[in-house]
Amino acid sequence: RVFLPYSLARVVRIRKASSIPVVGVGGIYGYSDALQYLLCGCPLVGVGSALYFKGPEVLDQICDGLLN
């Protein structure tokens, strides 16, 4: 989670310099983290460590949070 602000800043920088889609990864442990990547211009997000630490139910929590 320490890297989330750094990762978001890099996404913004890359999106300003290029039209290539960027997948947001790093520090996504909940829907608000995923939402930040989406708001920075990422069309997709990847969830990795949260699956290990929180289990597969975290995916439902993230999707539910984004949909509501």
MOPAC internal coordinates of N, CA, C and O (Angstrom, degrees):
PM7 1SCF
backbone

  N    0.0000 0     0.00 0     0.00 0    0    0    0
  C    1.4503 1     0.00 0     0.00 0    1    0    0
  C    1.5165 1   111.36 1     0.00 0    2    1    0
  O    1.2310 1   120.45 1   160.25 1    3    2    1
  N    1.2840 1   116.75 1   -19.75 1    3    2    1
  C    1.4573 1   120.29 1   179.55 1    5    3    2
  C    1.5286 1   110.65 1   -63.36 1    6    5    3
  O    1.2310 1   120.50 1   149.46 1    7    6    5
  N    1.3079 1   116.65 1   -30.54 1    7    6    5
  C    1.4593 1   121.07 1  -175.00 1    9    7    6
  C    1.5218 1   114.13 1   -85.59 1   10    9    7
  O    1.2310 1   119.38 1   172.41 1   11   10    9
  N    1.3282 1   118.79 1    -7.59 1   11   10    9
  C    1.4633 1   120.73 1  -175.05 1   13   11   10
  C    1.5236 1   112.56 1   -56.57 1   14   13   11
  O    1.2310 1   118.34 1   128.26 1   15   14   13
  N    1.3289 1   120.77 1   -51.74 1   15   14   13
  C    1.4692 1   119.38 1   179.63 1   17   15   14
  C    1.5337 1   112.58 1   -59.88 1   18   17   15
  O    1.2310 1   120.31 1   140.58 1   19   18   17
  N    1.3118 1   117.00 1   -39.42 1   19   18   17
  C    1.4634 1   121.35 1   178.11 1   21   19   18
  C    1.5295 1   110.24 1   -63.71 1   22   21   19
  O    1.2310 1   120.64 1   134.46 1   23   22   21
  N    1.3268 1   116.37 1   -45.54 1   23   22   21
  C    1.4627 1   120.58 1  -179.61 1   25   23   22
  C    1.5195 1   111.57 1   -63.22 1   26   25   23
  O    1.2310 1   120.26 1   138.22 1   27   26   25
  N    1.3232 1   117.11 1   -41.78 1   27   26   25
  C    1.4655 1   120.78 1   178.88 1   29   27   26
  C    1.5262 1   111.02 1   -63.22 1   30   29   27
  O    1.2310 1   120.58 1   138.63 1   31   30   29
  N    1.3170 1   116.50 1   -41.37 1   31   30   29
  C    1.4691 1   120.44 1   178.60 1   33   31   30
  C    1.5250 1   110.76 1   -63.29 1   34   33   31
  O    1.2310 1   120.31 1   140.80 1   35   34   33
  N    1.3131 1   117.01 1   -39.20 1   35   34   33
  C    1.4687 1   120.79 1   178.67 1   37   35   34
  C    1.5283 1   110.94 1   -66.46 1   38   37   35
  O    1.2310 1   120.79 1   140.79 1   39   38   37
  N    1.3212 1   116.09 1   -39.21 1   39   38   37
  C    1.4657 1   119.87 1   178.18 1   41   39   38
  C    1.5235 1   109.81 1   -60.77 1   42   41   39
  O    1.2310 1   120.38 1   132.44 1   43   42   41
  N    1.3192 1   116.87 1   -47.56 1   43   42   41
  C    1.4663 1   120.76 1  -179.91 1   45   43   42
  C    1.5256 1   110.01 1   -59.60 1   46   45   43
  O    1.2310 1   120.45 1   136.01 1   47   46   45
  N    1.3056 1   116.75 1   -43.99 1   47   46   45
  C    1.4671 1   121.23 1  -179.57 1   49   47   46
  C    1.5293 1   111.53 1   -62.55 1   50   49   47
  O    1.2310 1   120.62 1   135.60 1   51   50   49
  N    1.3233 1   116.43 1   -44.40 1   51   50   49
  C    1.4657 1   120.45 1   180.00 1   53   51   50
  C    1.5216 1   110.59 1   -66.99 1   54   53   51
  O    1.2310 1   120.24 1   138.03 1   55   54   53
  N    1.3229 1   117.15 1   -41.97 1   55   54   53
  C    1.4687 1   120.78 1  -178.92 1   57   55   54
  C    1.5269 1   111.59 1   -64.37 1   58   57   55
  O    1.2310 1   119.96 1   146.64 1   59   58   57
  N    1.3203 1   117.68 1   -33.36 1   59   58   57
  C    1.4661 1   120.78 1   177.82 1   61   59   58
  C    1.5237 1   111.48 1   -70.34 1   62   61   59
  O    1.2310 1   120.40 1   149.13 1   63   62   61
  N    1.3274 1   116.85 1   -30.87 1   63   62   61
  C    1.4596 1   121.46 1  -175.43 1   65   63   62
  C    1.5254 1   113.50 1   -92.67 1   66   65   63
  O    1.2310 1   120.00 1   166.33 1   67   66   65
  N    1.3313 1   117.61 1   -13.67 1   67   66   65
  C    1.4578 1   119.89 1  -172.69 1   69   67   66
  C    1.5232 1   110.68 1  -149.12 1   70   69   67
  O    1.2310 1   121.39 1   -25.05 1   71   70   69
  N    1.3092 1   114.95 1   154.95 1   71   70   69
  C    1.4652 1   119.84 1   175.41 1   73   71   70
  C    1.5309 1   111.48 1   -97.26 1   74   73   71
  O    1.2310 1   120.67 1  -176.49 1   75   74   73
  N    1.3167 1   116.32 1     3.51 1   75   74   73
  C    1.4632 1   120.80 1   179.58 1   77   75   74
  C    1.5300 1   109.13 1   -70.28 1   78   77   75
  O    1.2310 1   119.72 1   -49.36 1   79   78   77
  N    1.3325 1   118.14 1   130.64 1   79   78   77
  C    1.4704 1   120.27 1   178.26 1   81   79   78
  C    1.5266 1   111.36 1   -62.85 1   82   81   79
  O    1.2310 1   121.00 1   -38.52 1   83   82   81
  N    1.3089 1   115.69 1   141.48 1   83   82   81
  C    1.4638 1   122.59 1  -179.89 1   85   83   82
  C    1.5239 1   108.09 1  -116.85 1   86   85   83
  O    1.2310 1   120.26 1   -51.05 1   87   86   85
  N    1.3277 1   117.10 1   128.95 1   87   86   85
  C    1.4598 1   121.57 1   175.54 1   89   87   86
  C    1.5265 1   107.54 1   -88.24 1   90   89   87
  O    1.2310 1   120.69 1   -54.84 1   91   90   89
  N    1.3235 1   116.28 1   125.16 1   91   90   89
  C    1.4612 1   121.09 1  -178.80 1   93   91   90
  C    1.5180 1   111.43 1   -80.03 1   94   93   91
  O    1.2310 1   120.62 1   -60.20 1   95   94   93
  N    1.3199 1   116.42 1   119.80 1   95   94   93
  C    1.4638 1   122.00 1   177.32 1   97   95   94
  C    1.5192 1   109.07 1  -139.23 1   98   97   95
  O    1.2310 1   121.29 1   -28.24 1   99   98   97
  N    1.3159 1   115.14 1   151.76 1   99   98   97
  C    1.4569 1   120.67 1   176.45 1  101   99   98
  C    1.5111 1   112.46 1   107.04 1  102  101   99
  O    1.2310 1   120.80 1   -70.71 1  103  102  101
  N    1.3166 1   116.07 1   109.29 1  103  102  101
  C    1.4562 1   120.64 1   174.79 1  105  103  102
  C    1.5142 1   115.50 1    83.96 1  106  105  103
  O    1.2310 1   119.88 1  -164.59 1  107  106  105
  N    1.3184 1   117.83 1    15.41 1  107  106  105
  C    1.4636 1   120.21 1   179.97 1  109  107  106
  C    1.5264 1   108.72 1   -89.63 1  110  109  107
  O    1.2310 1   121.36 1   -72.59 1  111  110  109
  N    1.3315 1   115.01 1   107.41 1  111  110  109
  C    1.4616 1   121.33 1   179.80 1  113  111  110
  C    1.5208 1   112.07 1  -121.20 1  114  113  111
  O    1.2310 1   120.26 1   177.39 1  115  114  113
  N    1.3142 1   117.11 1    -2.61 1  115  114  113
  C    1.4552 1   121.38 1   179.88 1  117  115  114
  C    1.5122 1   109.90 1  -163.93 1  118  117  115
  O    1.2310 1   121.38 1    -3.92 1  119  118  117
  N    1.3375 1   114.97 1   176.08 1  119  118  117
  C    1.4629 1   118.67 1  -175.45 1  121  119  118
  C    1.5205 1   112.59 1   -65.05 1  122  121  119
  O    1.2310 1   119.66 1   147.81 1  123  122  121
  N    1.3271 1   118.26 1   -32.19 1  123  122  121
  C    1.4688 1   119.05 1  -179.25 1  125  123  122
  C    1.5263 1   111.22 1   -67.05 1  126  125  123
  O    1.2310 1   120.37 1   146.49 1  127  126  125
  N    1.3186 1   116.89 1   -33.51 1  127  126  125
  C    1.4666 1   120.30 1   176.19 1  129  127  126
  C    1.5275 1   110.06 1   -66.89 1  130  129  127
  O    1.2310 1   120.58 1   134.99 1  131  130  129
  N    1.3294 1   116.50 1   -45.01 1  131  130  129
  C    1.4644 1   120.69 1   178.50 1  133  131  130
  C    1.5236 1   110.50 1   -62.88 1  134  133  131
  O    1.2310 1   120.56 1   138.42 1  135  134  133
  N    1.3188 1   116.54 1   -41.58 1  135  134  133
  C    1.4613 1   121.14 1  -179.94 1  137  135  134
  C    1.5266 1   111.30 1   -60.78 1  138  137  135
  O    1.2310 1   120.15 1   141.31 1  139  138  137
  N    1.3183 1   117.32 1   -38.69 1  139  138  137
  C    1.4640 1   120.21 1   179.14 1  141  139  138
  C    1.5284 1   110.93 1   -60.98 1  142  141  139
  O    1.2310 1   120.52 1   137.57 1  143  142  141
  N    1.3253 1   116.61 1   -42.43 1  143  142  141
  C    1.4661 1   119.56 1   177.10 1  145  143  142
  C    1.5246 1   110.95 1   -63.70 1  146  145  143
  O    1.2310 1   120.39 1   136.63 1  147  146  145
  N    1.3243 1   116.85 1   -43.37 1  147  146  145
  C    1.4639 1   120.21 1   179.50 1  149  147  146
  C    1.5210 1   110.83 1   -62.03 1  150  149  147
  O    1.2310 1   120.15 1   138.70 1  151  150  149
  N    1.3271 1   117.32 1   -41.30 1  151  150  149
  C    1.4622 1   121.21 1   179.24 1  153  151  150
  C    1.5293 1   112.31 1   -68.34 1  154  153  151
  O    1.2310 1   120.50 1   156.21 1  155  154  153
  N    1.3313 1   116.64 1   -23.79 1  155  154  153
  C    1.4698 1   120.81 1   177.13 1  157  155  154
  C    1.5284 1   111.95 1   -82.67 1  158  157  155
  O    1.2310 1   120.17 1   177.23 1  159  158  157
  N    1.3313 1   117.27 1    -2.77 1  159  158  157
  C    1.4529 1   120.18 1   175.63 1  161  159  158
  C    1.5124 1   116.58 1   111.16 1  162  161  159
  O    1.2310 1   119.85 1  -176.77 1  163  162  161
  N    1.3136 1   117.88 1     3.23 1  163  162  161
  C    1.4624 1   119.79 1   178.09 1  165  163  162
  C    1.5249 1   110.10 1   -78.39 1  166  165  163
  O    1.2310 1   119.91 1   -52.03 1  167  166  165
  N    1.3295 1   117.78 1   127.97 1  167  166  165
  C    1.4633 1   119.07 1   177.17 1  169  167  166
  C    1.5304 1   112.77 1   -77.94 1  170  169  167
  O    1.2310 1   120.61 1   160.65 1  171  170  169
  N    1.3350 1   116.44 1   -19.35 1  171  170  169
  C    1.4646 1   122.77 1  -179.22 1  173  171  170
  C    1.5146 1   109.90 1  -139.17 1  174  173  171
  O    1.2310 1   120.84 1   -24.99 1  175  174  173
  N    1.3377 1   116.01 1   155.01 1  175  174  173
  C    1.4591 1   120.89 1   172.99 1  177  175  174
  C    1.5240 1   108.58 1  -128.39 1  178  177  175
  O    1.2310 1   121.12 1   -27.83 1  179  178  177
  N    1.3190 1   115.46 1   152.17 1  179  178  177
  C    1.4536 1   121.23 1   177.44 1  181  179  178
  C    1.5151 1   110.06 1  -117.16 1  182  181  179
  O    1.2310 1   120.90 1   -44.48 1  183  182  181
  N    1.3161 1   115.89 1   135.52 1  183  182  181
  C    1.4640 1   121.24 1  -179.27 1  185  183  182
  C    1.5177 1   107.96 1  -115.65 1  186  185  183
  O    1.2310 1   120.26 1   -56.93 1  187  186  185
  N    1.3189 1   117.10 1   123.07 1  187  186  185
  C    1.4577 1   120.54 1  -178.42 1  189  187  186
  C    1.5077 1   112.81 1  -124.34 1  190  189  187
  O    1.2310 1   120.34 1   107.68 1  191  190  189
  N    1.3102 1   116.95 1   -72.32 1  191  190  189
  C    1.4603 1   121.71 1  -175.08 1  193  191  190
  C    1.5216 1   112.55 1   -60.69 1  194  193  191
  O    1.2310 1   120.20 1   145.33 1  195  194  193
  N    1.3220 1   117.23 1   -34.67 1  195  194  193
  C    1.4654 1   120.07 1   179.93 1  197  195  194
  C    1.5282 1   110.63 1   -61.28 1  198  197  195
  O    1.2310 1   120.19 1   146.19 1  199  198  197
  N    1.3193 1   117.24 1   -33.81 1  199  198  197
  C    1.4662 1   120.09 1   176.51 1  201  199  198
  C    1.5206 1   110.87 1   -62.45 1  202  201  199
  O    1.2310 1   120.90 1   139.61 1  203  202  201
  N    1.3052 1   115.89 1   -40.39 1  203  202  201
  C    1.4616 1   120.75 1  -179.70 1  205  203  202
  C    1.5215 1   111.14 1   -68.96 1  206  205  203
  O    1.2310 1   120.70 1   133.78 1  207  206  205
  N    1.3304 1   116.26 1   -46.22 1  207  206  205
  C    1.4591 1   120.42 1  -174.51 1  209  207  206
  C    1.5276 1   114.00 1   -82.33 1  210  209  207
  O    1.2310 1   119.95 1   147.22 1  211  210  209
  N    1.3304 1   117.70 1   -32.78 1  211  210  209
  C    1.4648 1   120.89 1  -175.35 1  213  211  210
  C    1.5236 1   113.64 1  -110.79 1  214  213  211
  O    1.2310 1   120.06 1   164.03 1  215  214  213
  N    1.3255 1   117.48 1   -15.97 1  215  214  213
  C    1.4565 1   120.80 1  -178.95 1  217  215  214
  C    1.5160 1   111.84 1    90.50 1  218  217  215
  O    1.2310 1   120.58 1    -8.46 1  219  218  217
  N    1.3269 1   116.50 1   171.54 1  219  218  217
  C    1.4582 1   121.10 1  -175.03 1  221  219  218
  C    1.5255 1   114.64 1   -63.91 1  222  221  219
  O    1.2310 1   120.03 1   159.43 1  223  222  221
  N    1.3229 1   117.55 1   -20.57 1  223  222  221
  C    1.4689 1   119.52 1   179.04 1  225  223  222
  C    1.5230 1   112.32 1   -63.65 1  226  225  223
  O    1.2310 1   120.12 1   161.48 1  227  226  225
  N    1.3205 1   117.38 1   -18.52 1  227  226  225
  C    1.4640 1   120.12 1   178.20 1  229  227  226
  C    1.5320 1   110.79 1   -62.80 1  230  229  227
  O    1.2310 1   120.07 1   149.97 1  231  230  229
  N    1.3161 1   117.47 1   -30.03 1  231  230  229
  C    1.4655 1   120.20 1   178.51 1  233  231  230
  C    1.5262 1   110.84 1   -65.12 1  234  233  231
  O    1.2310 1   120.47 1   137.66 1  235  234  233
  N    1.3339 1   116.71 1   -42.34 1  235  234  233
  C    1.4662 1   120.38 1   176.24 1  237  235  234
  C    1.5222 1   110.79 1   -63.38 1  238  237  235
  O    1.2310 1   120.45 1   139.16 1  239  238  237
  N    1.3275 1   116.75 1   -40.84 1  239  238  237
  C    1.4671 1   120.67 1   179.71 1  241  239  238
  C    1.5290 1   110.62 1   -62.92 1  242  241  239
  O    1.2310 1   120.30 1   137.06 1  243  242  241
  N    1.3115 1   117.04 1   -42.94 1  243  242  241
  C    1.4660 1   120.81 1   179.65 1  245  243  242
  C    1.5278 1   110.08 1   -65.18 1  246  245  243
  O    1.2310 1   120.28 1   132.69 1  247  246  245
  N    1.3178 1   117.07 1   -47.31 1  247  246  245
  C    1.4750 1   120.25 1   179.99 1  249  247  246
  C    1.5212 1   111.39 1   -62.61 1  250  249  247
  O    1.2310 1   120.18 1   134.96 1  251  250  249
  N    1.3267 1   117.27 1   -45.04 1  251  250  249
  C    1.4673 1   120.66 1   178.92 1  253  251  250
  C    1.5186 1   111.20 1   -61.02 1  254  253  251
  O    1.2310 1   120.51 1   137.47 1  255  254  253
  N    1.3293 1   116.63 1   -42.53 1  255  254  253
  C    1.4579 1   120.39 1   179.43 1  257  255  254
  C    1.5151 1   112.43 1   -63.67 1  258  257  255
  O    1.2310 1   120.42 1   140.45 1  259  258  257
  N    1.3126 1   116.80 1   -39.55 1  259  258  257
  C    1.4643 1   120.42 1   179.82 1  261  259  258
  C    1.5264 1   112.12 1   -71.36 1  262  261  259
  O    1.2310 1   120.47 1   147.96 1  263  262  261
  N    1.3176 1   116.70 1   -32.04 1  263  262  261
  C    1.4620 1   120.35 1  -178.47 1  265  263  262
  C    1.5247 1   113.15 1   -80.49 1  266  265  263
  O    1.2310 1   120.18 1   158.34 1  267  266  265
  N    1.3115 1   117.26 1   -21.66 1  267  266  265
  C    1.4766 1   120.11 1  -176.69 1  269  267  266
  C    1.4803 1   113.33 1  -103.30 1  270  269  267
  O    1.2310 1   120.10 1   180.00 1  271  270  269

